[in-house]
Amino acid sequence: MKKQIVSIVVLSLAALGLAGCTRRGTNSSSASSNTPSTSVKDGIRVAYSIQDYNLVRAEVQVKDGKAASVRFDEYPVTNNYVALTTQTSGDNVISGDVTSYGKTSTAYRAKYLNVNGTVFTGTYANGAFTYSNGSNITDYDAWAKGLTSQKDLSDLYYAIANNFVYGCDKDGNKVDGLTANNLSKADYASTYWTFGKELDEGSRWKWNINKLEKALAGKDLDKVTLASVKNDKNVITDWTVDSTSTGATMTSIDAHFNLAKQAFDGTSKVVAYYNADALSGRSSNGHKDCIAKVELVVGNDNKVVDAHINETVEFLDTFAATTTEPTYEHVSFEKTSHNKTSTVYVAKYMWLNGTVYTASAASSDKANYIYKNGDKEAYATIASDPYLSADFYNAAFTHHIRVAKDASASETYDANYANKTATKAEYGCTYWNTTTANKTINGSQWKWNISKVEKSFVNQDMSKATVAAIKDDKNKTTGWKLNDVETGATMTEYETFAAFAKKAYDYLA
């Protein structure tokens, strides 16, 4: 079909109707953190680092010169975690004796490991497993722990976080069940570091991190004093922020704080923007209500060097839905799809970051039930604020959106994370999957399109970006151009993601 370019529009949220580590010691500035810095720009900024065998991500929401909130995420990256398997035999399994805490036992690993498309082969010798890709990386663990650039660290983070690191056969094809998904330590279901008395959701890591996150909230991180308290055996028993006890005891608290400070200052040059992906209002583009995230890694020349995009698969009403009548408080309605009518049950109460939302009958035909807290409708409230959108997205990604038993949330249960996952970029998400089109990643046209969108932002100064739709002779959009260059993406939301990228770019400090 004949192509034509329609008018080019400078990207703006208004036009679219959108709302808009190396340790450095235990002490930072000794100045008071009560007076906010006037030099730190508002925005959501991110920083990555390797700490021992972990890949850590810090996200800071900066508002009025202070950290409105701080959030940490963390994944183990060595083969002891990413290649770990419970299988003990087969062509895709290797084994060997390893010694840990003075005890020797037989350990098993996936023989082949797919790391975001690159296949590594595992071998065992002298009490250790080593993975090589046969060319430039002879030791996966050494390579992963040696990464320093924000681009490389973010790429590995999202490969692991989206479950694109997995056991496979020699050709790279995923072998289901060979390796477990490497859960974030912040995930509700994570059982990392579960021993000991001080627990939060069964995890000492979460307990410690929550102490630090709460202590830093509301602070100007350029003016915070962090210090450790030790007993007579030189063991850390507490960390203080501005001389006030946090209660945290984890030895890496200072490294986490310093990473948050890099995000706060913007020295990492990684920025993120969150909001609803609808072009204007609830479900106006015919899609389910989703909260999207666009993250940019920016180089010293202020051009984008990397981009990562994801969004939730649904909103609260679908996360709460089930076709089997539950024992917790619920409501029901009759749903007709493909000429078949069935009863759908929706949790009456949903728990989100400490707030309980109650199901109420919707006033339009776009949803059967909407969720409210008092007179505040959940979607309208969250979609009106990119910081609240970030909170929702992160809660969904780590499975902290919960079904509540009753209005007091005396008990909570796993939500219905539709399409197998909470977000669309994750391996196994069935959103927009097809077996016939060749333009797919993991069977998904959404993932294929998003890869095109992400690549189109690279090498761009997003403050000067322009977007144009490519239309056929029937005025149907068949693609998009950014700065007059065809992107290859065909999805309707390209324009929205580009606008979000511009907004993220504006967060650069």
C-alpha positions in Angstrom: 0.0 0.0 0.0 1.0 3.5 -0.6 2.5 5.3 2.4 2.2 8.9 3.4 3.4 10.9 6.3 1.0 13.0 8.3 1.8 16.1 10.2 4.7 16.0 12.5 4.0 17.0 16.1 6.5 18.0 18.8 6.0 15.6 21.6 4.2 16.9 24.6 1.9 15.5 27.3 -0.5 18.3 26.8 -1.0 17.5 23.2 -1.9 13.9 24.1 -4.1 14.8 27.0 -1.9 12.9 29.5 -1.4 13.7 33.1 1.3 14.1 33.8 28.4 0.4 43.6 31.6 1.1 44.8 31.4 1.8 48.6 32.2 5.3 49.6 32.2 4.9 53.3 29.4 5.1 55.9 29.1 8.8 56.2 27.8 11.5 53.8 27.5 15.2 54.6 27.1 16.0 58.2 24.7 19.0 57.5 21.1 18.9 58.6 18.7 17.4 56.1 15.7 19.5 57.2 16.4 22.3 54.7 15.8 21.0 51.2 18.4 21.4 48.5 17.4 23.9 45.8 19.8 22.4 43.3 18.1 18.9 43.0 15.5 18.7 40.3 12.2 17.0 40.9 11.6 13.7 39.1 12.0 9.9 39.3 15.6 8.8 39.0 17.3 5.5 39.1 20.8 4.0 39.7 22.3 0.5 39.4 25.3 -1.2 41.0 26.7 -4.6 41.6 27.1 -5.4 45.3 29.0 -8.6 45.9 26.9 -11.1 43.9 23.8 -8.9 43.7 22.5 -6.5 41.1 20.8 -3.6 43.0 18.4 -1.0 41.6 17.5 2.2 43.6 14.6 4.3 42.5 14.1 7.7 44.1 11.1 10.0 43.7 12.3 13.5 44.2 9.9 16.2 45.1 10.6 19.7 46.4 14.3 18.9 46.8 13.7 15.8 49.0 13.3 12.1 48.5 9.5 11.7 48.6 10.2 7.9 48.5 13.1 5.5 48.0 12.7 2.0 46.6 15.3 -0.7 46.3 15.1 -3.9 44.2 17.8 -6.6 44.1 18.6 -9.8 42.2 21.3 -12.4 42.7 23.2 -12.6 39.4 25.7 -15.5 39.8 25.1 -19.0 38.4 24.4 -20.3 42.0 21.0 -18.6 41.5 20.2 -18.1 37.8 21.3 -21.6 36.8 20.1 -23.5 39.9 17.9 -26.5 39.2 16.2 -29.2 41.2 16.6 -31.6 38.3 19.3 -34.2 38.9 19.6 -35.9 35.5 19.3 -35.4 31.7 21.2 -33.9 28.8 20.6 -30.3 30.1 21.9 -30.9 33.7 25.4 -30.9 35.1 26.5 -31.6 38.7 29.4 -31.5 41.0 30.4 -31.4 44.7 30.5 -28.0 46.3 31.4 -26.9 49.8 29.4 -24.3 51.6 29.7 -23.4 55.3 32.1 -26.3 55.8 29.6 -28.8 54.3 30.2 -30.6 51.0 27.2 -31.8 48.9 26.3 -32.5 45.3 24.9 -29.5 43.5 23.0 -29.4 40.2 22.9 -26.7 37.5 21.4 -26.2 34.1 24.1 -27.2 31.5 23.0 -24.4 29.2 22.0 -20.9 30.3 20.2 -18.4 28.0 21.0 -14.8 29.1 18.8 -12.6 27.0 19.5 -14.4 23.8 23.2 -15.4 24.5 23.7 -19.1 25.3 26.3 -20.0 27.9 27.6 -23.6 28.5 28.3 -24.7 32.0 31.2 -26.9 33.1 32.3 -28.1 36.5 35.8 -28.3 37.8 37.6 -28.1 41.2 34.5 -27.5 43.2 33.0 -24.7 41.1 30.7 -24.2 38.1 31.8 -21.9 35.2 29.7 -20.7 32.3 31.2 -19.5 29.0 29.6 -18.4 25.8 32.5 -19.8 23.7 33.7 -16.4 22.5 34.4 -13.2 24.5 32.9 -14.2 27.9 34.7 -17.1 29.4 33.2 -16.7 32.9 29.6 -15.5 33.2 29.9 -14.8 37.0 33.1 -12.7 36.5 31.5 -10.9 33.6 28.3 -10.1 35.5 30.0 -9.0 38.7 32.4 -6.8 36.7 29.7 -4.7 34.9 30.0 -1.0 35.8 28.1 1.1 33.2 24.5 1.9 33.9 23.6 0.7 30.4 25.1 -2.8 31.0 23.7 -3.0 34.5 20.2 -2.1 33.4 20.3 -4.5 30.5 21.2 -7.4 32.8 18.7 -6.2 35.5 15.8 -6.3 33.0 16.9 -9.6 31.4 16.7 -11.2 34.9 13.7 -9.3 36.1 11.7 -10.2 33.1 12.8 -13.8 33.3 14.8 -13.8 30.0 17.6 -15.6 31.8 16.7 -19.3 31.9 17.9 -22.9 31.5 17.8 -24.0 27.9 19.0 -26.7 25.5 22.2 -26.2 23.4 20.3 -24.2 20.8 19.0 -21.7 23.4 15.4 -23.1 23.5 13.9 -22.7 27.0 13.4 -25.9 28.9 10.4 -25.3 31.2 11.1 -26.2 34.8 14.8 -26.5 34.3 15.5 -23.3 36.3 13.2 -21.4 38.6 12.3 -17.7 38.0 14.9 -15.7 39.8 12.6 -13.7 42.0 13.4 -10.1 43.1 14.3 -10.0 46.8 11.5 -7.3 47.0 8.9 -9.7 45.6 6.1 -10.7 47.9 6.9 -14.4 47.3 10.6 -14.1 47.8 12.0 -16.4 50.5 15.5 -15.0 50.4 17.1 -14.7 53.9 14.1 -16.1 55.7 15.9 -17.2 58.9 16.1 -15.1 62.0 13.6 -13.2 64.2 13.5 -9.9 62.4 11.2 -10.6 59.5 9.0 -8.7 57.0 6.9 -11.0 54.8 9.2 -13.8 56.0 12.4 -12.0 54.8 15.2 -10.3 56.8 16.2 -8.5 53.6 12.8 -6.9 53.2 12.8 -6.1 56.9 16.1 -4.3 56.7 15.4 -2.6 53.4 12.0 -1.3 54.6 13.8 0.3 57.6 16.2 2.1 55.3 13.5 3.2 52.8 11.4 4.7 55.6 14.4 6.4 57.2 15.3 8.2 53.9 11.8 9.2 52.9 11.3 13.0 53.2 15.1 13.6 53.4 17.4 15.7 51.3 19.9 12.9 50.5 22.7 15.4 49.9 22.5 16.4 53.5 21.9 13.1 55.3 24.3 11.7 57.8 24.5 7.8 57.7 26.5 6.0 60.4 26.8 2.5 61.7 26.6 1.5 65.3 28.8 -1.5 66.4 29.0 -3.6 69.5 32.2 -4.5 71.4 32.8 -7.3 68.8 32.8 -4.9 65.9 29.4 -6.2 64.6 26.9 -3.7 63.2 23.9 -3.6 65.5 22.2 -0.5 64.0 22.4 2.2 61.3 21.4 5.8 62.1 20.1 8.4 59.7 20.8 11.9 61.0 21.7 10.3 64.4 18.2 8.6 64.6 18.1 4.8 64.8 16.7 3.0 61.7 16.8 -0.4 63.3 18.4 -1.8 60.2 21.4 -4.2 60.8 22.3 -5.3 57.3 26.0 -4.7 56.5 25.4 -3.4 53.0 23.1 -0.5 54.2 25.8 2.1 53.3 26.1 0.7 49.8 22.4 0.9 49.3 22.3 4.4 50.7 25.1 5.6 48.4 23.3 4.1 45.4 20.1 6.0 46.3 22.1 9.2 46.6 23.4 8.7 43.0 19.8 8.4 41.8 18.7 11.4 43.9 21.6 13.6 42.6 21.0 12.3 39.0 24.7 11.4 38.6 23.7 8.0 37.3 21.8 9.7 34.4 19.0 7.1 34.5 15.4 8.5 34.6 11.9 6.9 34.6 8.4 8.1 34.0 5.2 6.2 34.8 1.6 6.8 33.8 -1.5 5.3 32.3 -1.0 4.2 28.7 -4.5 5.4 27.5 -4.2 8.3 25.1 -6.8 10.2 27.0 -8.9 8.9 29.9 -10.0 5.4 31.0 -9.8 2.8 28.2 -10.2 5.4 25.5 -7.9 3.5 23.2 -9.8 0.3 23.5 -7.2 -1.3 25.7 -7.3 -2.5 29.3 -6.3 0.0 31.9 -2.5 -0.4 32.2 0.1 1.6 34.0 3.2 2.0 31.9 6.9 2.7 32.6 9.6 4.2 30.4 13.1 4.2 31.7 16.0 5.9 29.9 19.8 5.6 30.4 21.4 8.8 29.1 25.0 9.3 28.1 27.4 12.2 28.9 26.4 13.8 25.6 22.8 13.9 26.9 21.7 11.4 24.3 19.8 8.2 25.2 22.0 5.1 25.2 19.4 2.6 26.4 15.7 2.4 27.0 13.4 -0.1 28.8 9.6 -0.1 28.6 7.0 -2.2 30.4 3.5 -1.9 31.6 1.0 -3.8 33.8 -1.3 -6.2 32.0 -4.4 -4.9 33.8 -5.7 -2.7 36.6 -7.3 -3.6 39.9 -10.7 -4.8 38.5 -9.0 -7.6 36.5 -6.4 -8.4 39.1 -9.4 -9.1 41.4 -11.4 -11.3 39.0 -11.9 -15.0 39.3 -14.4 -17.5 37.7 -14.6 -19.6 40.9 -16.6 -18.3 43.8 -14.0 -17.3 46.5 -14.3 -17.6 50.3 -13.3 -13.9 50.8 -15.8 -11.1 50.5 -16.7 -10.5 46.8 -19.3 -9.3 44.3 -20.4 -11.0 41.0 -21.7 -10.1 37.6 -22.6 -11.9 34.4 -20.0 -11.5 31.6 -20.7 -12.4 27.9 -17.7 -13.1 25.7 -17.8 -14.8 22.2 -21.5 -15.4 22.7 -20.9 -17.3 26.0 -22.1 -15.9 29.3 -20.4 -16.8 32.6 -20.4 -15.6 36.2 -17.3 -13.6 37.2 -16.5 -12.9 40.8 -14.5 -9.8 41.9 -12.9 -9.3 45.3 -14.9 -6.7 47.1 -11.7 -5.3 48.7 -8.2 -4.9 47.2 -5.1 -4.0 49.2 -2.5 -1.7 47.6 0.5 -0.2 49.4 -1.4 0.0 52.7 -4.7 1.4 51.2 -7.8 -0.7 50.9 -10.0 -0.1 47.8 -13.7 -1.2 47.7 -15.5 -2.4 44.6 -18.3 -0.2 43.4 -20.6 -0.7 40.4 -19.2 1.2 37.4 -21.2 4.1 35.9 -20.1 3.2 32.3 -19.9 0.2 30.1 -16.1 0.2 30.1 -15.9 -1.8 33.3 -18.3 -3.8 35.5 -16.8 -2.6 38.8 -14.4 0.1 39.8 -12.4 0.5 43.0 -12.7 3.4 45.4 -11.2 4.5 48.6 -13.9 6.8 50.1 -14.8 9.1 47.2 -11.5 8.6 45.4 -11.6 6.3 42.4 -8.4 4.3 42.2 -7.7 4.6 38.5 -8.4 8.3 38.3 -6.3 9.0 41.4 -3.3 6.8 40.3 -3.4 7.9 36.6 -3.4 11.6 37.6 0.0 11.4 39.3 3.2 9.8 37.8 4.5 9.1 41.3 1.4 7.2 42.3 1.6 5.4 39.0 5.1 4.4 39.9 3.9 3.0 43.2 1.2 1.0 41.5 3.5 -0.4 38.8 6.1 -1.4 41.3 3.5 -3.0 43.6 2.2 -5.0 40.6 5.7 -6.0 39.5 6.6 -7.4 42.9 3.1 -8.9 43.5 2.2 -6.6 46.3 -1.3 -5.9 44.9 -3.3 -8.2 47.1 -6.9 -9.4 47.4 -8.1 -8.5 50.9 -10.3 -10.8 52.9 -12.4 -8.0 54.3 -12.5 -4.2 54.8 -9.7 -4.3 57.4 -7.5 -6.5 55.2 -7.2 -9.0 58.1 -5.8 -11.4 55.6 -4.6 -11.0 52.0 -4.2 -13.4 49.1 -2.5 -13.6 45.7 -4.2 -11.5 43.1 -5.1 -12.8 39.7 -2.1 -11.8 37.7 -3.7 -12.3 34.3 -1.8 -13.6 31.2 0.6 -15.5 33.6 2.4 -12.3 34.7 1.8 -8.9 36.2 3.5 -7.0 33.4 3.8 -7.4 29.6 7.5 -7.5 29.2 7.9 -10.7 31.3 8.7 -14.0 29.7 5.5 -16.0 29.4 3.1 -13.1 29.3 0.4 -14.0 26.8 -0.8 -10.5 26.0 -1.0 -10.0 22.2 0.5 -13.4 21.5 0.2 -15.0 18.1 1.5 -18.2 16.5 1.1 -16.9 12.9 2.9 -13.6 12.7 6.7 -13.5 12.4 7.1 -10.2 14.1 7.1 -11.6 17.7 9.4 -12.0 20.7 8.4 -14.9 23.0 5.3 -15.2 20.8 4.3 -11.6 21.6 3.7 -8.8 19.1 3.7 -6.4 22.0 7.3 -7.4 23.0 8.4 -7.1 19.4 6.9 -3.7 19.0 8.4 -2.5 22.3 11.8 -3.6 21.2 11.4 -1.3 18.2 10.2 1.6 20.3 13.1 1.2 22.7 15.7 1.2 19.9 14.1 4.2 18.3 14.9 6.3 21.4 18.6 5.4 21.4 21.0 8.2 20.2 18.2 10.8 20.6 18.0 14.0 22.5 14.4 13.5 23.6 13.9 17.2 24.3 14.0 17.8 20.6 12.1 14.7 19.5 9.3 14.8 16.9 6.9 12.0 16.1 4.9 11.3 12.9 2.4 8.6 12.0 2.8 6.7 8.7 -0.6 6.1 7.1 -1.7 4.1 4.2 -4.1 5.3 1.5 -7.1 4.4 3.7 -5.7 6.6 6.5 -4.8 3.7 8.7 -1.7 4.1 10.8 0.9 1.5 9.7 4.0 2.7 11.5 5.8 5.6 13.1 8.7 7.9 12.5 10.8 9.6 15.1 12.8 12.6 13.9 11.8 11.6 10.4 13.3 8.1 10.7 11.1 5.0 10.5 11.1 3.1 13.7 9.6 -0.2 12.5 7.0 -0.1 15.4 3.3 -0.4 14.5 1.6 -0.3 17.8 -1.0 2.4 18.5 0.7 3.5 21.8 4.0 4.5 20.2 3.0 8.1 20.4 2.3 7.7 24.1 5.5 5.9 24.9 7.5 8.6 23.0 5.7 11.3 25.1 6.6 9.4 28.3 10.2 9.2 27.2 10.3 12.9 26.7 8.8 13.4 30.2 11.4 11.0 31.6 14.1 12.9 29.8 12.9 16.1 31.5 13.8 14.5 34.9 17.5 14.6 34.1 19.2 16.5 37.0 
